[in-house]
Amino acid sequence: MSASTMVLPLRRPNGMRVLDLCCGAGGLSMGYYLAGFDVTGIDIHPMPNYPFAFHQADALEYLDRIITTGEVEEYELIHASWPCQNKARVTAWRGSRDDHPDLITPGKRLMQASGRPWALENVPEAAWDGTLRADYLLCGTQFGLNVRRHRAFETSWAGGGDLLPPCWHHKGLLAFQHKGERAYADAMGCTWMNKTEARQAVPPAYTEWIADQYLTHEAEAAA
Ligand SMILES: C[S@@+](CC[C@H](N)C(=O)[O-])C[C@H]1O[C@@H](n2cnc3c(N)ncnc32)[C@H](O)[C@@H]1O
């Protein structure tokens, strides 16, 4: 379904805004939206199926610019899914890590310099080599989704909060090799994406939960 015709699910707005850097077709944006946030996405490629406000731009340049102008203050939270090809196991996609620069390190530096709360997401390998700290390590099975898809999140509030059930890797679960299939996109909850977009996407359930952790942390810090 294209962005222009998609009917967004009902949610209760919370009056806050998230900037989603490297948003793709909006898997993680959708989670923030469902949690109540208004979302603006930035991606270097056109994303005609992205369901929210969108700017095509280099995310590092964009963030650097809005920090300089002060526009960054309009966002309660900054999220980034810097490309994972520099970290992911080579067998997981057809390419070489060396052809892709590490954007996590300069991206995190900018997010820290923004002065805003932030969350960044990547493959678990990025935590194994210390590029990010896995404050949360999430899998689809923890949210009742029929997909095995692990993602590490580092947050400016250093994690904590609710406990999730452990992963449940039962037989019949859709794993990486099914990524090109329509069923995989649907199982992640990314029904508006085409199969190519869904290959890169992360289930909305992850950031709906991360948003909740952020709101809980802010409420506790304000108390
Ligand atoms: C893993 S995908 C993001 C998936 C997204 N979080 C989701 O759940 O649907 C990474 C995205 O980063 C984008 N990207 C790569 N380099 C970029 C850059 N320098 N600036 C902005 N976007 C970039 C790619 O086009 C791709 O859409």
The ligand as an ORCA input file, in Angstrom:
! r2SCAN-3c Opt
* xyz 0 1
  C      18.182     -0.985      8.207
  S      17.476      0.160      7.099
  C      16.310      0.954      8.147
  C      15.072      0.155      8.402
  C      14.033      0.894      9.199
  N      14.489      1.205     10.536
  C      12.757      0.089      9.314
  O      12.473     -0.461     10.380
  O      12.032     -0.007      8.310
  C      18.724      1.377      6.921
  C      18.335      2.549      6.036
  O      19.399      3.489      6.061
  C      19.370      4.193      4.839
  N      20.642      4.905      4.734
  C      21.869      4.410      4.457
  N      22.805      5.383      4.524
  C      22.141      6.521      4.861
  C      22.538      7.863      5.096
  N      23.832      8.236      5.015
  N      21.610      8.762      5.419
  C      20.300      8.402      5.502
  N      19.858      7.145      5.290
  C      20.773      6.214      4.989
  C      19.099      3.128      3.811
  O      18.563      3.684      2.636
  C      18.100      2.227      4.572
  O      16.788      2.571      4.226
*
